[in-house]
Amino acid sequence: MPKTQLLLYLIPIIGFFPSLWTLYRGQGSREQLAISRLSITLALTWLLGYLLLTTGAATSDYFPLRLFILNSFLTSGYFLVSVWLILRLMQGKSGRLPGFSNLAERVLGKYLS
């Protein structure tokens, strides 16, 4: 069951909510808490970038198309990274992502664990 939960945490956008619930309760294995932090960090980073790029495209007179294209690359990257992490977990490998896992531990580890 824990492996299924880990896979659920990494589903793009949807996995944010069970991850947040796990961290809020503070119960779960060390790996569940780490994957939950990573999932929330990825989702919030994507959301912030998405909102900033959409706002920039809506207010720009010169290059809105470029910002929309960048926005689509950001969204595609978020989904591809999530699928890649799911595949790694299914193979029994680590669910860590260099840079983001450390950021998640530092920022969310302080407030939600």
QUIWORA-V386445 format. One line per field, one symbol per residue. ss: DSSP state (H for helix, E for strand, - for the rest). psi: psi as a letter, one per 30 degrees, with the letter a starting at -180 (. if undefined). burial: # if it has 24 or more other ideal C-beta (glycine too) atoms within 12 Angstrom, else .. A space follows every 10 residues. Layout:
BEGIN
ss = ???
psi = ???
burial = ???
END
This chain:
BEGIN
ss = -HHHHHHHH- ----HHHHHH HHHHH----H HHHHHHHHHH HHHHHHHHHH HHHHHHHHH- ---HHHHHHH HHHHHHHHHH HHHHHHHHHH ---------H HHHHHHHHHH H--
psi = eeeeeeeeeg kkeefeeeee eeeeegklle eeeeeeeeee eeeeeeeeee eeeeeeeffk feheeeeeee eeeeeeeeee eeeeeeeeef fglkgkjkee eeeeeeefee eg.
burial = ....###### ##..##.### .##....#.. .######### ######...# ..#....... ......#... #..##..##. ##..##..#. ....#.#..# #..##..#.. .#.
END
